[in-house]
Amino acid sequence: MSGPSGRRGVMMKKIIILMMGLACCFSRCYAADDEAVYGAVKPDDYVTGRFDPSKQEMFVSLADTGIPTNKWRHLLRREAAEALKKMYDAFRKENPKAPFWVQSSTRNFYDQKGIWDGKWNGTITVMNVSLNKTIRDPLKRALEILKYSSMPGTSRHHWGTDFDLNVLNNSYYETGEGKQLYQWLLKNAGRYGFCQPYTSGRNAGYNEEKWHWSYVPLSKVFIVKWNDLYRKNPGAFSKKGLFCGSEAAGKLAPAYVNAIQKDCD
Ligand SMILES: [Zn+2]
């Protein structure tokens, strides 16, 4: 029994046990990584905003960080909030009186659905127009909303990495205090991990948004997971009844999610 074939058998068994051990270790490592990034939320649910950020320990309230906000309830991922506080402190030191506040932060699927459906139904106007009265064609109406608003399940605001500053109007950033802030961000935000996803000069996706900034170390992980999910199940984004006009508009989702400035990848 101790001949060459017996020894080969023992060796094979050892190799199999070693490989099983390695596979087990890898799966544990990946699971631990997922837990650090997504907490208790399923990754697919996380990247489409199907969770309540106020119930997740990995989210913090900006009111507790000393970052000025327009209302008490603003949540971001802890990593993004810590980096934003460092960036805010640096800005404040150089610009003691210039306005800087967070106007908008994490919104989940259901928050985004409220915005999208409101714009679709005309209860929220777009440039003072009720789109339900002016655009009948569903695809055309979706394209109008998509100039500045995302479909539910496709917004970077779902991820806890993205926020809007001060005023949601590009002209604010072209003079005075707004320009002072924007020019400072262009020069310094990258040092703190932030980028502006929706710049001018891109040839697809949302219009320019000088107020919207993103924490890249995390958002670059979430965009990969979002694209994986879309590839696996594109139909899930254009299911009937998902949101108003989802059947017509859902297929546009990847073009909008991915049309970002290259520093944000
Ligand atoms: Zn935004």
py3Dmol code that shows the C-alpha trace and the ligand (Angstrom):
import py3Dmol

protein = """\
ATOM      1  CA  MET A   1       0.000   0.000   0.000  1.00  0.00           C
ATOM      2  CA  SER A   2       3.025   2.234   0.240  1.00  0.00           C
ATOM      3  CA  GLY A   3       3.902   1.900  -3.473  1.00  0.00           C
ATOM      4  CA  PRO A   4       4.043   4.848  -5.921  1.00  0.00           C
ATOM      5  CA  SER A   5       0.281   4.797  -6.666  1.00  0.00           C
ATOM      6  CA  GLY A   6      -0.564   4.891  -2.928  1.00  0.00           C
ATOM      7  CA  ARG A   7       1.763   7.853  -2.407  1.00  0.00           C
ATOM      8  CA  ARG A   8       0.218   9.605  -5.414  1.00  0.00           C
ATOM      9  CA  GLY A   9      -3.239   9.073  -3.894  1.00  0.00           C
ATOM     10  CA  VAL A  10      -2.169  10.623  -0.569  1.00  0.00           C
ATOM     11  CA  MET A  11      -0.566  13.530  -2.397  1.00  0.00           C
ATOM     12  CA  MET A  12      -3.735  14.103  -4.455  1.00  0.00           C
ATOM     13  CA  LYS A  13      -5.820  14.097  -1.275  1.00  0.00           C
ATOM     14  CA  LYS A  14      -3.473  16.661   0.290  1.00  0.00           C
ATOM     15  CA  ILE A  15      -3.699  18.874  -2.780  1.00  0.00           C
ATOM     16  CA  ILE A  16      -7.496  18.657  -2.802  1.00  0.00           C
ATOM     17  CA  ILE A  17      -7.671  19.516   0.925  1.00  0.00           C
ATOM     18  CA  LEU A  18      -5.274  22.441   0.375  1.00  0.00           C
ATOM     19  CA  MET A  19      -7.328  23.739  -2.555  1.00  0.00           C
ATOM     20  CA  MET A  20     -10.560  23.444  -0.581  1.00  0.00           C
ATOM     21  CA  GLY A  21      -8.933  25.340   2.284  1.00  0.00           C
ATOM     22  CA  LEU A  22      -7.785  28.100  -0.064  1.00  0.00           C
ATOM     23  CA  ALA A  23     -11.213  28.361  -1.710  1.00  0.00           C
ATOM     24  CA  CYS A  24     -12.820  28.576   1.708  1.00  0.00           C
ATOM     25  CA  CYS A  25     -10.391  31.301   2.793  1.00  0.00           C
ATOM     26  CA  PHE A  26     -11.007  33.261  -0.418  1.00  0.00           C
ATOM     27  CA  SER A  27     -14.769  33.096  -0.029  1.00  0.00           C
ATOM     28  CA  ARG A  28     -14.450  34.282   3.585  1.00  0.00           C
ATOM     29  CA  CYS A  29     -12.155  37.124   2.515  1.00  0.00           C
ATOM     30  CA  TYR A  30     -14.565  38.221  -0.202  1.00  0.00           C
ATOM     31  CA  ALA A  31     -17.490  38.021   2.203  1.00  0.00           C
ATOM     32  CA  ALA A  32     -15.573  40.169   4.700  1.00  0.00           C
ATOM     33  CA  ASP A  33     -14.808  42.700   1.943  1.00  0.00           C
ATOM     34  CA  ASP A  34     -18.474  42.807   0.945  1.00  0.00           C
ATOM     35  CA  GLU A  35     -19.459  43.358   4.557  1.00  0.00           C
ATOM     36  CA  ALA A  36     -17.071  46.306   4.891  1.00  0.00           C
ATOM     37  CA  VAL A  37     -18.484  47.896   1.747  1.00  0.00           C
ATOM     38  CA  TYR A  38     -22.191  47.013   1.942  1.00  0.00           C
ATOM     39  CA  GLY A  39     -22.781  46.284   5.657  1.00  0.00           C
ATOM     40  CA  ALA A  40     -25.889  44.178   6.136  1.00  0.00           C
ATOM     41  CA  VAL A  41     -27.415  45.259   2.802  1.00  0.00           C
ATOM     42  CA  LYS A  42     -27.320  42.930  -0.210  1.00  0.00           C
ATOM     43  CA  PRO A  43     -24.957  44.500  -2.785  1.00  0.00           C
ATOM     44  CA  ASP A  44     -27.648  44.531  -5.498  1.00  0.00           C
ATOM     45  CA  ASP A  45     -30.071  46.268  -3.125  1.00  0.00           C
ATOM     46  CA  TYR A  46     -27.376  48.705  -2.026  1.00  0.00           C
ATOM     47  CA  VAL A  47     -26.419  49.979  -5.470  1.00  0.00           C
ATOM     48  CA  THR A  48     -30.057  50.460  -6.439  1.00  0.00           C
ATOM     49  CA  GLY A  49     -30.899  52.282  -3.203  1.00  0.00           C
ATOM     50  CA  ARG A  50     -33.261  49.677  -1.780  1.00  0.00           C
ATOM     51  CA  PHE A  51     -32.402  50.221   1.878  1.00  0.00           C
ATOM     52  CA  ASP A  52     -32.915  52.766   4.626  1.00  0.00           C
ATOM     53  CA  PRO A  53     -29.618  54.588   5.237  1.00  0.00           C
ATOM     54  CA  SER A  54     -30.816  55.846   8.637  1.00  0.00           C
ATOM     55  CA  LYS A  55     -30.816  52.227   9.832  1.00  0.00           C
ATOM     56  CA  GLN A  56     -27.263  51.455   8.646  1.00  0.00           C
ATOM     57  CA  GLU A  57     -24.305  51.930  10.982  1.00  0.00           C
ATOM     58  CA  MET A  58     -22.002  52.780   8.076  1.00  0.00           C
ATOM     59  CA  PHE A  59     -23.947  56.018   7.507  1.00  0.00           C
ATOM     60  CA  VAL A  60     -23.460  59.121   9.659  1.00  0.00           C
ATOM     61  CA  SER A  61     -25.486  62.282  10.102  1.00  0.00           C
ATOM     62  CA  LEU A  62     -23.661  65.353   8.818  1.00  0.00           C
ATOM     63  CA  ALA A  63     -25.098  67.335  11.744  1.00  0.00           C
ATOM     64  CA  ASP A  64     -22.735  65.321  13.977  1.00  0.00           C
ATOM     65  CA  THR A  65     -19.667  66.142  11.919  1.00  0.00           C
ATOM     66  CA  GLY A  66     -19.719  69.952  11.928  1.00  0.00           C
ATOM     67  CA  ILE A  67     -20.316  70.185   8.178  1.00  0.00           C
ATOM     68  CA  PRO A  68     -22.939  72.912   7.548  1.00  0.00           C
ATOM     69  CA  THR A  69     -26.197  71.724   5.984  1.00  0.00           C
ATOM     70  CA  ASN A  70     -29.506  73.254   4.916  1.00  0.00           C
ATOM     71  CA  LYS A  71     -31.502  70.903   7.177  1.00  0.00           C
ATOM     72  CA  TRP A  72     -30.753  68.647  10.126  1.00  0.00           C
ATOM     73  CA  ARG A  73     -31.183  65.336   8.342  1.00  0.00           C
ATOM     74  CA  HIS A  74     -28.353  64.598   5.940  1.00  0.00           C
ATOM     75  CA  LEU A  75     -26.684  61.197   5.781  1.00  0.00           C
ATOM     76  CA  LEU A  76     -23.508  60.078   4.047  1.00  0.00           C
ATOM     77  CA  ARG A  77     -21.218  57.099   4.299  1.00  0.00           C
ATOM     78  CA  ARG A  78     -18.831  57.576   7.215  1.00  0.00           C
ATOM     79  CA  GLU A  79     -15.745  57.502   4.934  1.00  0.00           C
ATOM     80  CA  ALA A  80     -17.235  60.152   2.632  1.00  0.00           C
ATOM     81  CA  ALA A  81     -18.346  62.342   5.557  1.00  0.00           C
ATOM     82  CA  GLU A  82     -14.890  62.209   7.165  1.00  0.00           C
ATOM     83  CA  ALA A  83     -13.201  63.201   3.911  1.00  0.00           C
ATOM     84  CA  LEU A  84     -15.784  65.941   3.340  1.00  0.00           C
ATOM     85  CA  LYS A  85     -15.145  67.351   6.837  1.00  0.00           C
ATOM     86  CA  LYS A  86     -11.408  67.539   6.067  1.00  0.00           C
ATOM     87  CA  MET A  87     -12.147  69.258   2.766  1.00  0.00           C
ATOM     88  CA  TYR A  88     -14.593  71.671   4.410  1.00  0.00           C
ATOM     89  CA  ASP A  89     -12.075  72.591   7.149  1.00  0.00           C
ATOM     90  CA  ALA A  90      -9.414  73.315   4.510  1.00  0.00           C
ATOM     91  CA  PHE A  91     -11.841  75.445   2.490  1.00  0.00           C
ATOM     92  CA  ARG A  92     -12.977  77.332   5.588  1.00  0.00           C
ATOM     93  CA  LYS A  93      -9.388  78.086   6.629  1.00  0.00           C
ATOM     94  CA  GLU A  94      -8.668  79.696   3.276  1.00  0.00           C
ATOM     95  CA  ASN A  95     -12.126  81.293   2.914  1.00  0.00           C
ATOM     96  CA  PRO A  96     -13.369  82.264   6.390  1.00  0.00           C
ATOM     97  CA  LYS A  97     -16.625  83.848   5.201  1.00  0.00           C
ATOM     98  CA  ALA A  98     -17.579  82.063   1.979  1.00  0.00           C
ATOM     99  CA  PRO A  99     -20.800  80.017   2.052  1.00  0.00           C
ATOM    100  CA  PHE A 100     -20.432  76.232   2.026  1.00  0.00           C
ATOM    101  CA  TRP A 101     -23.266  73.883   2.922  1.00  0.00           C
ATOM    102  CA  VAL A 102     -24.642  70.516   1.906  1.00  0.00           C
ATOM    103  CA  GLN A 103     -27.989  70.892   0.181  1.00  0.00           C
ATOM    104  CA  SER A 104     -28.669  67.268  -0.694  1.00  0.00           C
ATOM    105  CA  SER A 105     -27.106  63.933   0.263  1.00  0.00           C
ATOM    106  CA  THR A 106     -28.226  60.290   0.334  1.00  0.00           C
ATOM    107  CA  ARG A 107     -31.585  59.504  -1.242  1.00  0.00           C
ATOM    108  CA  ASN A 108     -32.835  55.952  -1.493  1.00  0.00           C
ATOM    109  CA  PHE A 109     -34.903  54.368  -4.276  1.00  0.00           C
ATOM    110  CA  TYR A 110     -38.174  55.516  -2.731  1.00  0.00           C
ATOM    111  CA  ASP A 111     -37.009  59.131  -2.236  1.00  0.00           C
ATOM    112  CA  GLN A 112     -35.880  59.184  -5.869  1.00  0.00           C
ATOM    113  CA  LYS A 113     -39.166  57.655  -7.008  1.00  0.00           C
ATOM    114  CA  GLY A 114     -40.988  60.535  -5.278  1.00  0.00           C
ATOM    115  CA  ILE A 115     -38.931  63.044  -7.287  1.00  0.00           C
ATOM    116  CA  TRP A 116     -39.153  61.145 -10.583  1.00  0.00           C
ATOM    117  CA  ASP A 117     -42.878  60.366 -10.413  1.00  0.00           C
ATOM    118  CA  GLY A 118     -43.603  63.944  -9.273  1.00  0.00           C
ATOM    119  CA  LYS A 119     -41.806  65.349 -12.303  1.00  0.00           C
ATOM    120  CA  TRP A 120     -43.532  62.792 -14.530  1.00  0.00           C
ATOM    121  CA  ASN A 121     -47.013  63.605 -13.191  1.00  0.00           C
ATOM    122  CA  GLY A 122     -46.486  67.360 -13.076  1.00  0.00           C
ATOM    123  CA  THR A 123     -46.795  67.682  -9.284  1.00  0.00           C
ATOM    124  CA  ILE A 124     -43.145  68.801  -9.405  1.00  0.00           C
ATOM    125  CA  THR A 125     -42.503  71.288 -12.214  1.00  0.00           C
ATOM    126  CA  VAL A 126     -39.401  71.233 -14.428  1.00  0.00           C
ATOM    127  CA  MET A 127     -38.282  74.783 -15.345  1.00  0.00           C
ATOM    128  CA  ASN A 128     -41.766  75.931 -14.211  1.00  0.00           C
ATOM    129  CA  VAL A 129     -43.454  73.504 -16.602  1.00  0.00           C
ATOM    130  CA  SER A 130     -45.732  70.551 -15.741  1.00  0.00           C
ATOM    131  CA  LEU A 131     -44.318  67.969 -18.149  1.00  0.00           C
ATOM    132  CA  ASN A 132     -47.498  65.862 -18.138  1.00  0.00           C
ATOM    133  CA  LYS A 133     -49.201  68.766 -19.915  1.00  0.00           C
ATOM    134  CA  THR A 134     -46.463  69.500 -22.444  1.00  0.00           C
ATOM    135  CA  ILE A 135     -44.887  66.132 -23.414  1.00  0.00           C
ATOM    136  CA  ARG A 136     -47.109  63.145 -24.181  1.00  0.00           C
ATOM    137  CA  ASP A 137     -44.484  60.760 -25.564  1.00  0.00           C
ATOM    138  CA  PRO A 138     -43.076  58.735 -22.620  1.00  0.00           C
ATOM    139  CA  LEU A 139     -39.519  58.491 -23.959  1.00  0.00           C
ATOM    140  CA  LYS A 140     -39.372  62.223 -24.692  1.00  0.00           C
ATOM    141  CA  ARG A 141     -40.784  63.064 -21.258  1.00  0.00           C
ATOM    142  CA  ALA A 142     -38.186  60.788 -19.618  1.00  0.00           C
ATOM    143  CA  LEU A 143     -35.384  62.437 -21.589  1.00  0.00           C
ATOM    144  CA  GLU A 144     -36.525  65.851 -20.340  1.00  0.00           C
ATOM    145  CA  ILE A 145     -36.503  64.713 -16.701  1.00  0.00           C
ATOM    146  CA  LEU A 146     -33.143  63.005 -17.246  1.00  0.00           C
ATOM    147  CA  LYS A 147     -31.449  66.322 -17.982  1.00  0.00           C
ATOM    148  CA  TYR A 148     -31.007  66.681 -14.202  1.00  0.00           C
ATOM    149  CA  SER A 149     -32.807  63.830 -12.395  1.00  0.00           C
ATOM    150  CA  SER A 150     -32.087  60.112 -12.270  1.00  0.00           C
ATOM    151  CA  MET A 151     -34.486  57.245 -12.550  1.00  0.00           C
ATOM    152  CA  PRO A 152     -35.038  55.425  -9.228  1.00  0.00           C
ATOM    153  CA  GLY A 153     -32.428  52.680  -8.917  1.00  0.00           C
ATOM    154  CA  THR A 154     -29.853  54.553 -11.001  1.00  0.00           C
ATOM    155  CA  SER A 155     -28.867  57.575  -8.883  1.00  0.00           C
ATOM    156  CA  ARG A 156     -25.397  58.062  -7.414  1.00  0.00           C
ATOM    157  CA  HIS A 157     -27.226  59.646  -4.468  1.00  0.00           C
ATOM    158  CA  HIS A 158     -28.314  56.101  -3.503  1.00  0.00           C
ATOM    159  CA  TRP A 159     -24.734  55.217  -2.628  1.00  0.00           C
ATOM    160  CA  GLY A 160     -24.006  57.581   0.263  1.00  0.00           C
ATOM    161  CA  THR A 161     -20.988  58.880  -1.636  1.00  0.00           C
ATOM    162  CA  ASP A 162     -22.556  61.806  -3.484  1.00  0.00           C
ATOM    163  CA  PHE A 163     -23.882  65.166  -2.340  1.00  0.00           C
ATOM    164  CA  ASP A 164     -24.938  68.535  -3.713  1.00  0.00           C
ATOM    165  CA  LEU A 165     -23.499  71.798  -2.405  1.00  0.00           C
ATOM    166  CA  ASN A 166     -25.029  75.254  -1.907  1.00  0.00           C
ATOM    167  CA  VAL A 167     -27.193  76.051  -4.951  1.00  0.00           C
ATOM    168  CA  LEU A 168     -28.450  73.676  -7.679  1.00  0.00           C
ATOM    169  CA  ASN A 169     -27.882  76.117 -10.505  1.00  0.00           C
ATOM    170  CA  ASN A 170     -24.732  76.334 -12.644  1.00  0.00           C
ATOM    171  CA  SER A 171     -24.934  80.135 -12.974  1.00  0.00           C
ATOM    172  CA  TYR A 172     -24.404  80.483  -9.181  1.00  0.00           C
ATOM    173  CA  TYR A 173     -20.899  79.078  -9.676  1.00  0.00           C
ATOM    174  CA  GLU A 174     -19.944  81.551 -12.373  1.00  0.00           C
ATOM    175  CA  THR A 175     -19.681  84.717 -10.224  1.00  0.00           C
ATOM    176  CA  GLY A 176     -18.901  85.852  -6.674  1.00  0.00           C
ATOM    177  CA  GLU A 177     -19.010  83.396  -3.781  1.00  0.00           C
ATOM    178  CA  GLY A 178     -20.210  80.521  -5.945  1.00  0.00           C
ATOM    179  CA  LYS A 179     -17.287  80.942  -8.318  1.00  0.00           C
ATOM    180  CA  GLN A 180     -14.906  81.180  -5.366  1.00  0.00           C
ATOM    181  CA  LEU A 181     -16.173  77.820  -4.077  1.00  0.00           C
ATOM    182  CA  TYR A 182     -16.217  76.075  -7.459  1.00  0.00           C
ATOM    183  CA  GLN A 183     -12.724  77.204  -8.427  1.00  0.00           C
ATOM    184  CA  TRP A 184     -11.427  76.051  -5.037  1.00  0.00           C
ATOM    185  CA  LEU A 185     -13.085  72.641  -5.507  1.00  0.00           C
ATOM    186  CA  LEU A 186     -11.664  72.221  -9.008  1.00  0.00           C
ATOM    187  CA  LYS A 187      -8.205  72.794  -7.587  1.00  0.00           C
ATOM    188  CA  ASN A 188      -8.476  70.883  -4.299  1.00  0.00           C
ATOM    189  CA  ALA A 189     -11.360  68.362  -4.199  1.00  0.00           C
ATOM    190  CA  GLY A 190      -9.295  65.583  -5.796  1.00  0.00           C
ATOM    191  CA  ARG A 191      -6.852  65.704  -2.889  1.00  0.00           C
ATOM    192  CA  TYR A 192      -9.671  64.647  -0.545  1.00  0.00           C
ATOM    193  CA  GLY A 193     -11.011  61.907  -2.833  1.00  0.00           C
ATOM    194  CA  PHE A 194     -13.801  63.916  -4.504  1.00  0.00           C
ATOM    195  CA  CYS A 195     -14.662  64.462  -8.158  1.00  0.00           C
ATOM    196  CA  GLN A 196     -17.383  66.240 -10.128  1.00  0.00           C
ATOM    197  CA  PRO A 197     -19.106  63.491 -12.165  1.00  0.00           C
ATOM    198  CA  TYR A 198     -21.227  65.753 -14.369  1.00  0.00           C
ATOM    199  CA  THR A 199     -18.893  68.261 -15.968  1.00  0.00           C
ATOM    200  CA  SER A 200     -19.477  70.251 -19.144  1.00  0.00           C
ATOM    201  CA  GLY A 201     -18.159  68.873 -22.428  1.00  0.00           C
ATOM    202  CA  ARG A 202     -19.313  65.254 -21.930  1.00  0.00           C
ATOM    203  CA  ASN A 203     -21.229  63.977 -24.917  1.00  0.00           C
ATOM    204  CA  ALA A 204     -23.902  61.938 -23.093  1.00  0.00           C
ATOM    205  CA  GLY A 205     -25.823  61.649 -19.839  1.00  0.00           C
ATOM    206  CA  TYR A 206     -27.003  64.323 -17.422  1.00  0.00           C
ATOM    207  CA  ASN A 207     -26.326  67.998 -17.994  1.00  0.00           C
ATOM    208  CA  GLU A 208     -23.472  69.728 -16.244  1.00  0.00           C
ATOM    209  CA  GLU A 209     -23.905  69.970 -12.441  1.00  0.00           C
ATOM    210  CA  LYS A 210     -21.305  72.136 -10.753  1.00  0.00           C
ATOM    211  CA  TRP A 211     -22.908  71.446  -7.375  1.00  0.00           C
ATOM    212  CA  HIS A 212     -22.700  67.629  -7.423  1.00  0.00           C
ATOM    213  CA  TRP A 213     -19.584  65.932  -5.960  1.00  0.00           C
ATOM    214  CA  SER A 214     -18.714  62.314  -5.377  1.00  0.00           C
ATOM    215  CA  TYR A 215     -16.392  60.370  -3.057  1.00  0.00           C
ATOM    216  CA  VAL A 216     -14.460  58.249  -5.550  1.00  0.00           C
ATOM    217  CA  PRO A 217     -12.825  55.559  -3.327  1.00  0.00           C
ATOM    218  CA  LEU A 218     -16.297  54.117  -2.681  1.00  0.00           C
ATOM    219  CA  SER A 219     -18.330  55.265  -5.695  1.00  0.00           C
ATOM    220  CA  LYS A 220     -15.907  53.547  -8.094  1.00  0.00           C
ATOM    221  CA  VAL A 221     -16.736  50.235  -6.365  1.00  0.00           C
ATOM    222  CA  PHE A 222     -20.483  50.853  -6.533  1.00  0.00           C
ATOM    223  CA  ILE A 223     -20.535  51.755 -10.224  1.00  0.00           C
ATOM    224  CA  VAL A 224     -18.850  48.450 -11.101  1.00  0.00           C
ATOM    225  CA  LYS A 225     -21.423  46.540  -9.042  1.00  0.00           C
ATOM    226  CA  TRP A 226     -24.280  48.542 -10.623  1.00  0.00           C
ATOM    227  CA  ASN A 227     -23.035  47.650 -14.125  1.00  0.00           C
ATOM    228  CA  ASP A 228     -22.690  43.969 -13.152  1.00  0.00           C
ATOM    229  CA  LEU A 229     -26.285  44.008 -11.978  1.00  0.00           C
ATOM    230  CA  TYR A 230     -27.539  45.680 -15.145  1.00  0.00           C
ATOM    231  CA  ARG A 231     -25.680  43.155 -17.307  1.00  0.00           C
ATOM    232  CA  LYS A 232     -27.210  40.255 -15.367  1.00  0.00           C
ATOM    233  CA  ASN A 233     -30.769  41.571 -15.444  1.00  0.00           C
ATOM    234  CA  PRO A 234     -31.426  44.605 -17.635  1.00  0.00           C
ATOM    235  CA  GLY A 235     -35.173  43.887 -17.600  1.00  0.00           C
ATOM    236  CA  ALA A 236     -35.305  44.663 -13.877  1.00  0.00           C
ATOM    237  CA  PHE A 237     -34.724  48.349 -14.690  1.00  0.00           C
ATOM    238  CA  SER A 238     -37.568  48.674 -17.173  1.00  0.00           C
ATOM    239  CA  LYS A 239     -40.153  46.525 -15.422  1.00  0.00           C
ATOM    240  CA  LYS A 240     -43.680  47.863 -15.720  1.00  0.00           C
ATOM    241  CA  GLY A 241     -44.737  49.806 -12.637  1.00  0.00           C
ATOM    242  CA  LEU A 242     -41.218  50.236 -11.256  1.00  0.00           C
ATOM    243  CA  PHE A 243     -41.675  53.999 -11.628  1.00  0.00           C
ATOM    244  CA  CYS A 244     -43.643  56.212 -14.019  1.00  0.00           C
ATOM    245  CA  GLY A 245     -42.500  55.541 -17.584  1.00  0.00           C
ATOM    246  CA  SER A 246     -40.125  52.734 -16.552  1.00  0.00           C
ATOM    247  CA  GLU A 247     -40.988  50.596 -19.591  1.00  0.00           C
ATOM    248  CA  ALA A 248     -39.893  53.332 -21.983  1.00  0.00           C
ATOM    249  CA  ALA A 249     -37.044  54.819 -19.969  1.00  0.00           C
ATOM    250  CA  GLY A 250     -35.378  51.928 -18.111  1.00  0.00           C
ATOM    251  CA  LYS A 251     -33.166  50.949 -21.045  1.00  0.00           C
ATOM    252  CA  LEU A 252     -31.509  54.400 -20.936  1.00  0.00           C
ATOM    253  CA  ALA A 253     -30.124  53.729 -17.447  1.00  0.00           C
ATOM    254  CA  PRO A 254     -26.570  52.517 -18.263  1.00  0.00           C
ATOM    255  CA  ALA A 255     -25.893  55.399 -20.641  1.00  0.00           C
ATOM    256  CA  TYR A 256     -26.715  57.882 -17.864  1.00  0.00           C
ATOM    257  CA  VAL A 257     -24.961  56.010 -15.049  1.00  0.00           C
ATOM    258  CA  ASN A 258     -21.751  55.706 -17.072  1.00  0.00           C
ATOM    259  CA  ALA A 259     -21.549  59.135 -18.707  1.00  0.00           C
ATOM    260  CA  ILE A 260     -19.329  60.606 -16.008  1.00  0.00           C
ATOM    261  CA  GLN A 261     -16.132  62.565 -16.058  1.00  0.00           C
ATOM    262  CA  LYS A 262     -13.114  60.237 -16.283  1.00  0.00           C
ATOM    263  CA  ASP A 263     -11.572  61.247 -12.901  1.00  0.00           C
ATOM    264  CA  CYS A 264     -14.634  59.705 -11.248  1.00  0.00           C
ATOM    265  CA  ASP A 265     -13.962  56.187 -12.542  1.00  0.00           C
TER     266      ASP A 265
END
"""
ligand_1 = """\
1
ZN
Zn -26.772 65.568 -7.036
"""
view = py3Dmol.view(width=600, height=400)
view.addModel(protein, "pdb")
view.setStyle({"model": 0}, {"cartoon": {"style": "trace"}})
view.addModel(ligand_1, "xyz")
view.setStyle({"model": 1}, {"stick": {}})
view.zoomTo()
view.show()
